[in-house]
Amino acid sequence: MKTTIETMNNGQKKVINPCAEPCSVERGMRVLGGKWKASILWHLQDEPVRFNDLSRMLGGASKKMVDQRLKELEAQGLVTRHVINDRPIAVAYAITDLGRTALDILKRLKDWADEYVV
C-alpha cells in the first residue's frame, strides 16, 4: 500500500501508512537483520561449526551475543543445535534447509558490498 502525507490544521505534516502489518522487507529484516545473524548463517553454510569456533569466526561478537543470536536462529528454524559431548559440554550448530534459503540473499548482499561499499 502507498504511504500518504496529510497536512494537519496547524500546518504540520503527518505520515499515514495504511499498512497495519510490517511489509515483507521489514519481516525479512526482523529475521536476518539482527546483529550477527546473517554472519552466523554465512559461516554455517559449508558444515556444522562448534560454538567456540563460531565465536572466533565472528571476531567482535561476545560469546553471550553469539549464544543469544544462535538461540533466536534456532527458535526461527534456521539453525539446529547438536550436542557433541556432555562432559565437558560441546555443541555444534548447523544450518537448516530453511536457513539455506537465505544464503542466496546473503550472497547477493556480499557481492553488492564487495562492488559498491567502501
Disulfide bonds with the S-S distance in Angstrom:
none
